[in-house]
Amino acid sequence: MNPQPWEARLARLEGVSVQGGERLNSIDRRLDTIEHMLQSRDEGVQSRFGQLESRFGQLEQSTSSRLGQLEQAMNSRFAQVDARFALIDQRLTWLIGIVVGTWITTILTVLFHH
């Protein structure tokens, strides 16, 4: 056998392995770049989620405060309405008493007048 054909084949095989290594290194660099980009995007997303959580916390506090104020206003209004109903009840009781007294007086006057 002639050593030249083997040397050409080995040289070609060495060239292929060097090119394969270079391509793998190139792919590795690209993957590192992509990984770095994804990490920076992830940090940005995490930052935005933090901002959203902060805003929701502020909104929750504001809503809670407003609901407390609304509850106090409603309780105050209900107390006013209850006081008015109590006044109406008292006046109605007096009116019924006067009407009943007048009727009784009228009936007794009619019965005992003869």
C-alpha positions as CSV (number, residue, x, y, z in Angstrom):
1,M,0.0,0.0,0.0
2,N,1.0,3.4,-0.8
3,P,1.3,5.8,2.3
4,Q,0.2,8.8,0.3
5,P,-3.5,8.0,0.1
6,W,-3.6,7.4,3.8
7,E,-1.9,10.7,4.5
8,A,-4.4,12.6,2.4
9,R,-7.2,10.9,4.1
10,L,-5.8,11.6,7.6
11,A,-5.1,15.2,6.6
12,R,-8.7,15.6,5.4
13,L,-9.9,13.9,8.6
14,E,-7.8,16.3,10.7
15,G,-9.2,19.3,8.7
16,V,-12.7,18.0,9.3
17,S,-12.1,17.6,13.0
18,V,-10.6,21.2,13.2
19,Q,-13.5,22.6,11.3
20,G,-16.0,20.6,13.5
21,G,-14.2,22.0,16.6
22,E,-14.4,25.6,15.2
23,R,-18.1,25.2,14.4
24,L,-18.8,23.8,17.8
25,N,-16.9,26.7,19.4
26,S,-18.9,29.1,17.2
27,I,-22.2,27.4,18.3
28,D,-21.0,27.5,21.9
29,R,-20.4,31.3,21.7
30,R,-23.8,31.8,20.1
31,L,-25.4,29.8,22.9
32,D,-23.6,31.8,25.5
33,T,-24.8,35.0,23.8
34,I,-28.4,33.7,23.7
35,E,-28.1,32.6,27.4
36,H,-26.9,36.1,28.3
37,M,-29.7,37.7,26.4
38,L,-32.3,35.4,28.1
39,Q,-30.8,36.2,31.5
40,S,-31.0,39.9,30.9
41,R,-34.6,39.5,29.7
42,D,-35.4,37.4,32.7
43,E,-34.0,40.2,35.0
44,G,-36.1,42.7,33.2
45,V,-39.2,40.6,33.5
46,Q,-38.5,40.0,37.2
47,S,-38.1,43.8,37.7
48,R,-41.4,44.5,36.0
49,F,-43.1,41.9,38.1
50,G,-41.7,43.6,41.2
51,Q,-43.1,46.9,40.0
52,L,-46.5,45.3,39.4
53,E,-46.5,43.8,42.8
54,S,-45.6,47.2,44.3
55,R,-48.4,48.9,42.4
56,F,-50.9,46.2,43.4
57,G,-49.9,46.7,47.0
58,Q,-50.4,50.4,46.7
59,L,-53.8,49.8,45.0
60,E,-54.8,47.4,47.7
61,Q,-53.9,49.8,50.5
62,S,-55.8,52.6,48.7
63,T,-58.8,50.5,48.1
64,S,-58.8,49.3,51.7
65,S,-58.6,52.8,53.0
66,R,-61.4,54.0,50.7
67,L,-63.6,51.0,51.6
68,G,-63.1,51.9,55.3
69,Q,-64.1,55.5,54.7
70,L,-67.1,54.3,52.7
71,E,-68.1,51.9,55.5
72,Q,-67.8,54.7,58.1
73,A,-69.9,57.0,55.9
74,M,-72.6,54.3,55.4
75,N,-72.7,53.5,59.1
76,S,-73.1,57.2,59.9
77,R,-75.9,57.5,57.3
78,F,-77.7,54.4,58.6
79,A,-77.5,55.9,62.1
80,Q,-79.1,59.1,60.8
81,V,-81.9,57.1,59.1
82,D,-82.5,55.0,62.3
83,A,-82.8,58.3,64.3
84,R,-85.3,59.6,61.8
85,F,-87.3,56.5,62.0
86,A,-87.3,56.6,65.7
87,L,-88.6,60.2,65.6
88,I,-91.3,59.2,63.1
89,D,-92.2,56.3,65.3
90,Q,-92.5,58.6,68.3
91,R,-94.7,61.1,66.5
92,L,-96.8,58.3,65.1
93,T,-97.4,56.9,68.6
94,W,-98.4,60.4,69.8
95,L,-100.7,60.8,66.8
96,I,-102.4,57.4,67.4
97,G,-102.8,58.3,71.1
98,I,-104.4,61.6,70.3
99,V,-106.8,60.0,67.7
100,V,-107.7,57.2,70.1
101,G,-108.3,59.7,72.9
102,T,-110.4,61.8,70.6
103,W,-112.5,58.8,69.5
104,I,-113.0,57.6,73.0
105,T,-114.0,61.1,74.2
106,T,-116.4,61.4,71.2
107,I,-117.9,58.0,71.9
108,L,-118.3,58.6,75.6
109,T,-119.8,62.1,74.9
110,V,-122.4,60.5,72.5
111,L,-123.2,57.6,75.0
112,F,-123.5,59.7,78.1
113,H,-125.1,62.8,76.6
114,H,-128.6,61.3,76.5
